[in-house]
Amino acid sequence: MTNIHFATVGLFVFSVLTGCATITTGSMQQLTIQSEPTAAHCVMNRDGEKLIEVLGTPEDVSIQRGINTITLVCRKAGYKDTAGV
């Protein structure tokens, strides 16, 4: 099985933001979820609660900002699941 490699444009930036950033930049964060290969199914969770489900990458999403860690898991048939924080 081959690994899925995913990149989230803006996810790194989002992960280093604190609650204080909400005051100056709004309460929502725009992200693009991409993977190689494309058409992966991805789920984004925070504190065990599903934030976003992407049925096929790439896709633009909008999530509520927060200070807790977000986990992204991507799956595609014939490939190993890939997870990132």
Backbone as JSON, one array per atom type, in Angstrom:
{
  "sequence": "MTNIHFATVGLFVFSVLTGCATITTGSMQQLTIQSEPTAAHCVMNRDGEKLIEVLGTPEDVSIQRGINTITLVCRKAGYKDTAGV",
  "N": [[0.83, -1.19, 0.0], [0.43, 2.25, -0.69], [1.38, 5.39, 0.72], [-0.78, 8.14, 1.55], [-0.16, 11.44, 0.79], [-0.64, 14.5, 2.19], [-1.39, 17.96, 2.03], [-2.16, 20.9, 3.65], [-3.07, 23.92, 2.82], [-2.49, 26.67, 4.64], [-3.11, 25.37, 7.03], [-0.92, 24.99, 8.74], [-0.38, 27.64, 9.45], [-2.79, 28.19, 10.72], [-2.58, 26.44, 12.89], [-0.74, 27.61, 14.57], [-1.94, 29.83, 15.51], [-3.43, 31.77, 18.11], [-6.1, 32.2, 20.54], [-6.23, 34.95, 20.72], [-5.85, 35.89, 18.18], [-8.29, 35.79, 17.01], [-9.6, 38.14, 17.61], [-8.42, 40.05, 15.97], [-8.56, 39.0, 13.39], [-10.96, 37.73, 12.81], [-13.46, 35.11, 13.38], [-13.46, 32.83, 11.85], [-11.64, 30.46, 9.8], [-10.2, 30.06, 6.68], [-9.38, 27.27, 4.7], [-7.56, 25.1, 2.47], [-7.87, 21.82, 1.64], [-5.75, 19.44, 0.47], [-4.53, 16.57, -1.3], [-2.24, 13.96, -2.23], [-2.49, 11.03, -3.68], [-5.2, 12.74, -5.42], [-8.71, 13.11, -4.62], [-9.15, 11.97, -2.11], [-10.74, 10.93, 0.94], [-11.35, 12.93, 3.65], [-11.3, 13.74, 7.15], [-11.72, 16.18, 9.57], [-11.05, 16.77, 12.92], [-11.69, 18.17, 16.18], [-11.0, 17.98, 19.52], [-12.26, 15.45, 19.59], [-14.6, 15.9, 18.21], [-16.26, 16.11, 15.12], [-15.28, 18.42, 12.72], [-15.14, 19.03, 9.98], [-15.92, 17.27, 7.0], [-14.51, 16.0, 4.18], [-15.33, 14.85, 1.09], [-13.91, 14.42, -1.2], [-10.72, 15.28, -2.15], [-9.06, 17.95, -3.95], [-10.4, 20.44, -1.67], [-11.95, 23.46, -0.65], [-12.44, 24.76, 2.58], [-14.13, 26.09, 5.49], [-13.53, 26.82, 8.81], [-14.3, 27.11, 12.31], [-12.31, 29.16, 14.32], [-10.03, 28.21, 16.97], [-8.37, 27.3, 20.03], [-7.61, 24.74, 20.55], [-6.12, 21.59, 19.55], [-6.23, 20.41, 16.19], [-7.03, 17.54, 14.32], [-6.35, 15.88, 11.31], [-7.45, 13.39, 9.21], [-6.88, 11.41, 6.43], [-8.15, 9.28, 3.87], [-7.98, 6.77, 1.33], [-8.99, 4.31, -0.94], [-6.81, 1.58, -1.39], [-4.6, 2.85, -0.45], [-2.55, 3.72, 2.39], [-3.97, 4.99, 5.41], [-3.61, 8.4, 6.36], [-2.59, 10.64, 8.86], [-2.58, 13.84, 10.44], [-1.57, 16.6, 12.5]],
  "CA": [[0.0, 0.0, 0.0], [1.14, 3.51, -0.78], [0.9, 6.42, 1.65], [-1.38, 9.38, 1.04], [0.56, 12.64, 1.24], [-1.57, 15.61, 2.1], [-0.92, 19.28, 2.42], [-3.26, 21.81, 3.87], [-2.63, 25.29, 2.69], [-3.0, 27.48, 5.73], [-3.3, 24.63, 8.27], [0.2, 25.3, 9.63], [-0.63, 28.98, 9.97], [-3.91, 28.06, 11.65], [-2.2, 25.71, 14.1], [0.05, 28.44, 15.47], [-2.73, 30.97, 15.96], [-4.03, 31.65, 19.44], [-7.41, 32.82, 20.65], [-6.1, 36.39, 20.53], [-5.92, 36.2, 16.75], [-9.7, 35.93, 16.66], [-9.97, 39.54, 17.77], [-7.91, 40.86, 14.86], [-8.75, 38.41, 12.06], [-12.25, 37.07, 12.68], [-13.64, 33.84, 14.08], [-13.4, 31.72, 10.91], [-10.37, 30.26, 9.09], [-10.34, 29.42, 5.37], [-8.32, 26.3, 4.42], [-7.71, 24.21, 1.33], [-7.36, 20.49, 1.95], [-5.25, 18.81, -0.74], [-3.82, 15.32, -1.07], [-1.63, 13.28, -3.39], [-3.33, 11.35, -4.83], [-6.41, 13.51, -5.18], [-9.96, 12.38, -4.38], [-9.13, 11.28, -0.81], [-11.79, 11.27, 1.91], [-10.66, 13.46, 4.83], [-12.12, 14.19, 8.26], [-11.0, 17.07, 10.49], [-11.65, 16.72, 14.26], [-11.13, 18.94, 17.3], [-11.52, 17.45, 20.79], [-13.14, 14.31, 19.33], [-15.8, 16.34, 17.51], [-16.0, 16.32, 13.7], [-15.45, 19.8, 12.24], [-15.32, 19.04, 8.53], [-15.71, 16.02, 6.27], [-14.28, 16.26, 2.76], [-15.56, 13.6, 0.39], [-12.91, 14.29, -2.25], [-9.77, 16.39, -2.2], [-8.94, 19.1, -3.05], [-11.63, 21.17, -1.34], [-11.84, 24.62, 0.24], [-13.33, 24.65, 3.74], [-14.09, 27.18, 6.46], [-13.75, 26.27, 10.15], [-14.27, 28.02, 13.45], [-11.01, 29.22, 14.99], [-10.0, 27.74, 18.33], [-7.0, 27.1, 20.54], [-7.34, 23.31, 20.7], [-5.49, 20.91, 18.43], [-7.07, 19.82, 15.15], [-6.47, 16.36, 13.68], [-6.86, 15.63, 9.97], [-7.21, 12.02, 8.76], [-7.28, 11.23, 5.03], [-8.2, 7.88, 3.44], [-8.34, 6.45, -0.04], [-8.86, 2.87, -1.18], [-5.54, 1.19, -1.98], [-3.55, 3.64, 0.18], [-2.57, 3.76, 3.85], [-4.53, 6.21, 6.01], [-2.61, 9.38, 6.8], [-3.12, 11.57, 9.86], [-1.71, 14.96, 10.79], [-2.07, 17.51, 13.53]],
  "C": [[0.87, 1.25, 0.0], [0.54, 4.5, 0.22], [0.22, 7.55, 0.91], [-0.55, 10.52, 1.62], [-0.4, 13.79, 1.11], [-0.9, 16.88, 2.58], [-2.15, 20.15, 2.61], [-2.72, 23.22, 3.85], [-3.27, 26.09, 3.81], [-3.17, 26.71, 7.03], [-2.16, 24.9, 9.23], [-0.01, 26.67, 10.26], [-1.73, 28.93, 11.01], [-3.45, 27.44, 12.96], [-1.38, 26.56, 15.06], [-0.71, 29.67, 15.96], [-3.27, 30.72, 17.36], [-5.4, 32.3, 19.43], [-7.36, 34.32, 20.43], [-6.22, 36.78, 19.07], [-7.36, 36.39, 16.31], [-10.13, 37.39, 16.7], [-9.58, 40.35, 16.53], [-8.23, 40.28, 13.49], [-10.06, 37.68, 11.88], [-12.28, 35.7, 13.33], [-13.56, 32.63, 13.16], [-12.05, 31.68, 10.2], [-10.66, 29.52, 7.79], [-9.13, 28.5, 5.14], [-8.62, 25.6, 3.11], [-7.09, 22.88, 1.72], [-7.02, 19.82, 0.63], [-4.56, 17.51, -0.38], [-3.21, 14.83, -2.37], [-1.66, 11.81, -3.07], [-4.57, 12.15, -4.42], [-7.58, 12.56, -4.91], [-9.93, 11.54, -3.11], [-10.28, 11.78, 0.05], [-11.09, 11.72, 3.18], [-11.66, 13.94, 5.88], [-11.23, 15.01, 9.2], [-11.76, 17.08, 11.82], [-10.93, 17.66, 15.21], [-11.81, 18.41, 18.57], [-12.54, 16.32, 20.58], [-14.42, 14.65, 18.59], [-15.46, 16.65, 16.05], [-16.29, 17.77, 13.32], [-15.88, 19.81, 10.78], [-15.14, 17.63, 8.01], [-15.62, 16.37, 4.8], [-14.4, 14.93, 2.03], [-14.58, 13.37, -0.76], [-12.02, 15.5, -2.32], [-9.42, 16.71, -3.65], [-10.31, 19.74, -2.79], [-11.3, 22.33, -0.41], [-12.86, 24.48, 1.35], [-13.17, 25.89, 4.63], [-14.4, 26.57, 7.81], [-13.69, 27.37, 11.2], [-12.87, 28.0, 14.07], [-11.13, 28.72, 16.42], [-8.57, 27.49, 18.76], [-6.64, 25.62, 20.67], [-6.83, 22.69, 19.41], [-6.52, 20.31, 17.48], [-6.31, 18.63, 14.55], [-7.15, 16.17, 12.33], [-6.47, 14.21, 9.58], [-7.75, 11.89, 7.34], [-7.17, 9.75, 4.66], [-8.52, 7.8, 1.96], [-8.08, 4.97, -0.25], [-7.53, 2.58, -1.89], [-4.35, 1.93, -1.4], [-3.67, 3.53, 1.69], [-3.21, 5.06, 4.31], [-3.38, 7.11, 6.46], [-3.28, 10.35, 7.76], [-2.1, 12.66, 10.13], [-2.38, 15.84, 11.81], [-1.8, 18.93, 13.09]]
}
